[in-house]
Every structure is written in structure tokens, then in C-alpha cells.
Amino acid sequence: MDSSHPSTALLLHRIATADDRRAFEQFFTLYYPRLLKFAHFYVKSRELAEEVVSDVFFKLWQKRATLPEVKHMDSYLYISIKNQSLNYLQKAENQPAIPLEDLPAYLSVETLTPERTLLVSELQAEIHRAVDKLPPQCKIIFKLIREDGLKYKEVAEILGISTKTIEVQIGIAIKKISVDLQAHLTARQAPPRVLRIAQALIPLLLAGVAS
């Protein structure tokens, strides 16, 4: 949500002009979950991710008078989190990794028979493993677009790369994930009927990424 959004702009105005701590708490609550996940991608520790996000918001409060000048708050916050995380990584080593959340499936309830429900769960678990195997830049791009719902242009600005690179990396991610899913189904020697169902489900599970 950019600072052009009325509710966000109002919060920023109250923070900047009235030192409104309640407005700052609302602003913090609005962004905290997404930024925590983004920080966690870098630092691999929930505790350290929480510290990263807290530090970024503390600095925002310190320079609150300038907040209304920020044109694209989403990009500004993500870039701040990325930079702060990289700073922390210079000081912290061997942080314990916490499993990433499974990617959601874009399927309607009506299409999920018990058999398909089990197959979807299996494929989601394989997608989770496949995403974790992606190269670092490819993985973070996939997650920002697929999980956080950011646009290609926003991700390009956050990571300091071109939108063309985003398109290429998303294509690589989808191809690698699809190959891993096919290999999994082949290795488990799934019956032809199950393979046909899986072939129909895979595009749905990856829907929305390449658009």
C-alpha cells in the first residue's frame, strides 16, 4: 500500500505533524506481517527478523517529519528492511532457519474431492521444497510476487534490478518448480489417472505468477 492511499497518507500526516503515537502504532500494524516475512528471508531467524523490523520502524519514528515526502511507501519500507537485514548479517552468523510457509493453492472448494485434496497437499509440499531449492534471487522474487502480491515494477525497485530480470527469474522459477513436480510424480510411480489430475492441478497451483 503506497503512501498515496488515503488511509496511509492520513496516518503519515498525523505522525509527521502531531507526533501521533497511536497513528504510528496503526501504521506499524499495517505493515509488520509482510515486512517480518521479508526480513526473515534474509536473516533466517524470527527473533532477528523482529529486531530488524523494529529497528527500521524506530528509525522511521526518529525521522517522522519527513515521512509524507515518501512517494512509494511499500518500496521504501522493503528497501529499508533489505538494507537493515544485510547489515545484521554482517554481525550474525549461523542463524537457525525456520521453515517458510507453504504456498497457498488457488483452487475452489468445489473442485476438491478427497483424492484431489490429498494430491493438492502433496503437490504443495513439493512446491515448498522446490521453492527452497531455487537460487536466492529467484526465490525472493518468486515469494515477493506470489506471497506478498507485489507487482513486477515494485519488486524491481526493491531489489534494484530491471523488470525484464524479474520476468526472466519468474520464468525460471516456474520451470524449475514444474520440473521438480514432474520428477516427484515420476519417482512415486503415480498411476496414469493421478498423473492426469496432477497435470491439471499444477498450473492452478502456480497460477498468478506469470501474469
C-alpha positions in Angstrom: 0.0 0.0 0.0 1.6 3.2 -1.2 1.5 6.5 0.8 -0.9 7.7 -1.9 -3.6 5.6 -0.3 -5.8 7.9 1.7 -5.7 6.0 5.0 -2.0 5.6 4.9 -1.5 9.2 3.9 -3.6 10.3 6.8 -1.6 8.2 9.2 1.6 9.6 7.9 0.3 13.2 8.2 -0.8 12.6 11.8 2.6 11.0 12.6 4.6 13.8 11.0 2.6 16.8 12.1 1.2 15.7 15.5 3.7 13.1 16.7 0.7 10.8 16.9 1.9 7.6 18.5 -1.5 5.9 18.1 -1.3 6.6 14.3 2.2 5.2 14.3 1.0 2.0 16.0 -1.6 1.6 13.3 0.9 2.2 10.6 3.2 -0.4 12.2 0.4 -2.9 12.5 -0.5 -2.4 8.8 3.0 -3.3 7.5 4.5 -5.5 10.2 3.5 -9.0 9.0 4.7 -8.6 5.4 8.0 -6.9 6.5 8.7 -9.6 9.1 8.4 -12.3 6.4 10.7 -10.3 4.1 13.3 -9.8 6.8 13.1 -13.4 7.7 14.1 -14.4 4.1 17.4 -12.7 4.7 18.3 -13.4 8.3 16.7 -16.9 8.7 15.7 -16.2 12.3 12.3 -14.9 13.5 13.9 -13.2 16.5 16.4 -11.4 14.4 13.7 -10.6 11.8 11.6 -9.0 14.5 14.7 -6.9 15.6 15.3 -5.8 12.0 11.7 -4.6 11.6 11.7 -2.9 15.0 14.9 -1.1 14.2 13.5 0.1 10.8 10.3 1.4 12.5 12.3 3.1 15.3 14.3 5.0 12.6 11.1 5.9 10.9 9.8 7.4 14.1 13.0 9.3 14.6 12.6 11.0 11.1 8.8 11.0 11.2 8.6 14.6 10.0 9.9 13.6 6.5 7.5 10.6 6.1 4.9 12.4 4.0 7.6 13.1 1.4 8.0 9.4 0.6 6.2 8.7 -2.6 6.1 4.9 -2.6 6.0 3.7 0.9 5.9 0.0 0.0 9.2 0.2 -1.9 10.7 2.5 0.7 9.9 0.0 3.6 11.1 -3.1 1.7 14.3 -1.5 0.7 14.9 -0.3 4.3 14.3 -3.9 5.6 16.6 -5.3 3.0 19.4 -2.9 3.9 18.9 -3.4 7.6 18.9 -7.2 7.2 22.1 -7.2 5.2 23.7 -5.0 7.9 22.6 -7.5 10.5 24.0 -10.4 8.5 27.5 -8.9 8.8 27.2 -9.3 12.5 25.3 -12.5 12.9 26.3 -16.0 11.7 24.8 -19.5 11.8 21.3 -18.3 12.4 18.8 -21.2 12.7 16.5 -21.5 9.7 12.7 -21.5 10.2 10.6 -23.3 7.5 8.9 -21.0 5.2 5.1 -21.2 4.9 3.6 -23.4 2.3 2.4 -21.6 -0.8 -1.4 -21.3 -1.0 -3.3 -23.2 -3.7 -5.7 -21.2 -5.9 -8.4 -23.8 -6.1 -12.1 -23.6 -5.4 -13.6 -25.8 -2.8 -16.0 -27.3 -5.3 -13.1 -28.8 -7.3 -11.5 -30.6 -4.3 -12.6 -34.2 -3.9 -10.9 -36.1 -1.1 -8.5 -37.6 -3.6 -7.6 -34.2 -5.1 -7.3 -32.7 -1.6 -4.6 -35.3 -0.7 -2.9 -34.7 -4.1 -3.0 -30.9 -3.6 -1.4 -31.3 -0.2 1.3 -33.5 -1.7 2.0 -31.1 -4.5 2.0 -28.1 -2.2 4.7 -29.8 0.0 6.7 -30.4 -3.2 6.3 -26.8 -4.3 7.5 -25.7 -0.9 10.6 -27.9 -1.3 11.1 -26.7 -4.9 11.0 -23.1 -3.9 13.6 -23.6 -1.2 15.9 -25.1 -3.8 15.7 -22.0 -6.1 18.7 -19.7 -6.4 18.5 -16.9 -3.8 17.5 -14.1 -6.1 15.0 -16.3 -7.9 13.4 -17.4 -4.7 13.0 -14.0 -3.2 11.4 -12.7 -6.4 9.0 -15.6 -6.5 8.0 -15.1 -2.9 7.5 -11.3 -3.2 5.3 -11.7 -6.2 3.5 -14.9 -5.2 3.1 -14.4 -1.5 3.2 -10.6 -1.0 1.3 -9.8 -4.1 3.8 -7.1 -5.3 3.9 -6.1 -8.9 7.0 -6.7 -11.1 7.8 -3.0 -11.1 7.7 -2.8 -7.3 9.9 -5.8 -6.9 12.4 -4.4 -9.4 12.7 -1.2 -7.4 13.1 -3.0 -4.1 15.8 -5.3 -5.4 17.5 -2.8 -7.7 17.1 -4.8 -10.9 15.1 -4.4 -14.1 11.6 -5.7 -14.7 12.9 -7.8 -17.5 15.1 -9.6 -15.0 12.0 -10.1 -12.8 10.2 -11.7 -15.8 13.2 -14.0 -16.6 13.5 -15.1 -13.0 9.8 -15.8 -12.6 10.0 -17.9 -15.8 13.0 -19.8 -14.4 11.2 -20.3 -11.1 8.1 -21.7 -12.7 10.1 -24.0 -15.0 12.2 -25.4 -12.1 9.2 -25.9 -9.9 7.3 -27.7 -12.6 10.3 -29.9 -13.4 10.6 -30.9 -9.7 6.9 -31.7 -9.5 7.1 -33.8 -12.6 10.1 -35.6 -11.2 8.4 -36.2 -7.9 5.3 -37.7 -9.6 7.5 -39.9 -11.8 9.6 -41.2 -8.9 6.5 -42.2 -6.9 5.2 -44.0 -10.0 1.8 -42.4 -9.8 -1.0 -44.2 -11.8 -1.9 -42.6 -15.1 -5.2 -41.2 -13.7 -3.4 -39.5 -10.9 -0.8 -38.1 -13.3 -3.6 -36.6 -15.4 -5.2 -34.9 -12.3 -1.8 -33.6 -11.2 -1.1 -32.2 -14.7 -4.4 -30.2 -14.4 -3.6 -29.1 -10.8 0.0 -27.9 -11.3 -1.0 -24.8 -13.4 -3.6 -23.9 -10.9 -1.1 -24.2 -8.0 1.3 -21.9 -9.9 -1.5 -19.5 -11.1 -1.0 -15.8 -10.9 2.8 -15.8 -11.0 3.4 -15.3 -14.7 0.7 -12.7 -15.3 
